[in-house]
């Protein structure tokens, strides 16, 4: 039995081809937050927005301080500690994010679920020590998973869990949420063009000349670059099956757990989703990695302004594309 964590890029920014893009030099400012590199990229002629970019990075720190589950004094840690026993008052941002996560959970037939931490712990992925749990362990963990166990009271702005042991974790939406908040701050400070990224899996594009900002799609386990996106006022999130895994008796189990079955998702190597906001793109990329082409197609047909690119785990690594987003142009590679 062996587990490993790899670090290859899902998304890459290649500005060698300037057709329709911004000319000149690039200015980047960055900071580590949420266990990844947050970066704001500006064209050289937008360098006057540098102070706003640094302020936006400060906002990423602030968001991490209340969303993280790795600090004893964060708001989410306190909520997880108390909400199984009592209704806990929540700040307006956290309450709104929980409501948004509940809406995404419903829209994806439960594939996106911020309560799935007990399953990740059951499989050993929280400590990066993967293991194969037995059916009883999975069943016990599943009793603590599901947005139906999370009660939100708008009148009192409180959150309560149906039982102790339920936990919220915003790892599949937090980076996108932070990018959206950073983008809103930049716009409020007068910035009209910037490319914001969190790690190699989440990007938010503000403005952009010509066709927009170029972003290459490179799912982690795929053998090739899938295509190039040109983004203007849109975001892309990518989830992959190979970021963390455990291999047992020659079978690979990825770290992305299907909360509906309690077992690792399979069948999709990578899912990239483009929407108008980064939080939705992040959450939906996880949901489509779990739910596969059927969920991606049905969601894109129902919701609109959503583009999904899935690379399947099958011979030849076939790619399927669903929907469209008005803020993106997709160039597929043959």
Secondary structure, DSSP 8 states (H G I E B T S, - for coil): -EEEE----SEE---S--TTS--S-EEEEEEEETTEEEEEEEEGGGGGGHHHHHHHHHHHHHHHHHH-SSSTTSHHHHHHHHTTTS-EE--HHHHHHHHHHHHHHHHTTTSS-TTTHHHHHHTTTTTT------HHHHHHHHTT--GGGEEEETTTTEEEESSTT-----TTTHHHHHHHHHHHHHHHTT---EEEEETTTEEEEE--STT-EEEEE--TTSSS--EEEEESSEEEEEEETTSEEEEETTEEEES-EETTTTEE--SEEEEEEEESSHHHHHHHHHHHHHHHHHHHHHHHHHH-SEEEEEEESSTT--EEEEEE-TTEEEEE--
